[in-house]
Amino acid sequence: MSKLKVVGEKSLTNSSRVVGLLAQLEKINTDSTESDTARYVTSKILHLAQSQEKTRREMTTKGSTGMEVLLSTLENTKDLQTVLNI
């Protein structure tokens, strides 16, 4: 199982956890072999989106790349659990 890669805080425009997870997911999209990591990150995003209204707003606000990253992941992944998480 591959280890989760951590994105540095300096590269984030917002310090929220979901933005960091979306940045990790975007990075994973370029490497299709990391399905375990994509599964883990999307499950964390799912949990945050289900439990926090602020997270849902952050992902869907105008100017946010959250939806674009999720759609890109849907287009590129072949892992069923990742698709279900999104």
N, C-alpha and C positions, 0 to 999 in steps of 0.2 A: 504494500500500500504506500503510495507516495505521500510525502509530508506536505502539509499546507504551506504555501509560500506566503510570506507576510509582506504586505505593501507598506512602505514607509509613510509616516504621517505627513511628511513634507510634500509628498506627491498628491495629497488629497486637498480638494478645494474646500471641503467641509469636514469637520472632525467627527461626524456621525459614523456609527458602525456600519450602517447600510451602504453608505458611500464607499467605504473601504471594501466591503464585500463585493459591491458591484465592480469596483476596480480590479479586484482579484478575478472575478468572473470574466471580465473583459480580457484580461491577460491569459486566462485559461482557454478562451475561445480560439486563440492562435495555435494552441497545441492540443490537437484532438485526442491525444493519447492519455490525457489526465482525467478520465471519467470519474474516478473516485473523488478527486478534489472538486470537480464540478458538482458532483452529487452532494458533497459536504457543504459547499458554499451556497448552493441553491436551497438546501434544506434550512440553513441559517437565515437566508433571506425570507423564505416562506414563513418561518417561525416569527421573525420580526414583523413582517407585514400583517400576519394574523393577530399579533398581540399589541401592536402600537399604531395608533392612527397617524402619528407624526411620520412614521416610516412610510406609510402608504402615500402620504402627501409628498414627501421628499422624492419618492420614485416616480410620481406622475406629474409633478409640477412642470410648467413650461420652462424650457431651458435645461431640464435635467436629462441626462443620457440614460437614466434607469430603464425606461421602456425599450430604448434602442438596444441596450446590452442584452436584455431579456429576449427580445425578438431575434437578435443575432445568435444567441445561444440556442434558441429553438430551431433555427435554420441549420446550425452546424452540428448539433449533437445527435447521436444515434442511441444514446442511453435513455431507456424508458423512464427510470426513476428521476433523472434530471428533468425530463419533459414534464412529468407529473408534478414535480416540485414547483415548476414555473407556472 
